[in-house]
Amino acid sequence: MVVRDLRSSLFAHLQRLGMSYFDRHKLGEIVTRPTSDLEAIRESVVSGLNTMVANLLLSTGAAVMLLTTDWVLFLSIAWLIPVLVYLNARFRRKLDQQHLVVRAGFARLAAYLAENIAGSRIVTAFDRQDHNLLHFNGLQRDNTINNLRAAHLNGLYQPALETVRAVGQIILLGFGAMQVLSGRLTPGAVVAAFFYWDLFMRPTITLGTFYNTLMSSLASADRVYELLETKSDVQDGRARELERLQHEITLDHVTFSYQPGHP
């Protein structure tokens, strides 16, 4: 329902925009907004909300259970939580910027493809096939590099989360063993704390996997809302009623342009 309403709003908004907008933007770039960009948003809306809510509740419950099991064990690994916050903030900023680059590069690729298909007769008439193919392959190469950089960042993010989980497990086993030897804790309490820590980190890592999809959809959402917020150059109410014409029309100092100074 949400994606359907967005697509309808986009189409209706495009119908109201002036011709200057279509003069400044390429066809393929416009087409990607209600198609591939909305599809990226749909993937997050369909599976993202349930994934985020379920995993956040699971992590919160696991943290509460770990605290109630033994507050000393909880404090021994509590310093890892700010580390997780720092990693999320750092990679979120980088992934957000990179996915914006990815979506923009894909839009340029789609725009060039749409233009060549629509103007295939002109391309053939002027023998531009080889030249256009070279340019298209260059756009493909740039798009591939952008996606590889995004995958590289996500590939660093996941091992970083796994490292935090492994460090927490080592601390719980080592410090917990010392507490058992001193008689303060039972082995069962240490095993329970180990289980709750793993239960806390598992949704965090799952959210990290989902984060790549989320950043892609947020980049698409920025492009969609940028289009929705674009105001038309043509506004109702400024046109004057044309009187009945007599015999001839004289054009005196008449110019036409979408941008001042650029006829």
Buried (B, 14 or more C-beta within 10 A) or exposed (E): EEBEEBBEBBEEBBEEBBEBBEEEBBBBBBBBBBEBBBBBBBBBBEEBEEBBEEBEEBBEBBBEBBBEBBEEBBEBBBEBBEBBEEBBEEBBEBBBBBBBBBBBBBBBBBBBBBBBEEBEEEBEEEEBEEEBEEEBEEBBEBBEEBBEBBEEBBEEBBEBBEEBBEEBBEBBBEBBEEBBEEEEBEEEBBBBBBBBBBBBBBBBBBBBEBBBBBBBBBBBBBBBEEBEEBEBEEEEEEEEEEEEEEEEEEEEEEEEEBEEEEE
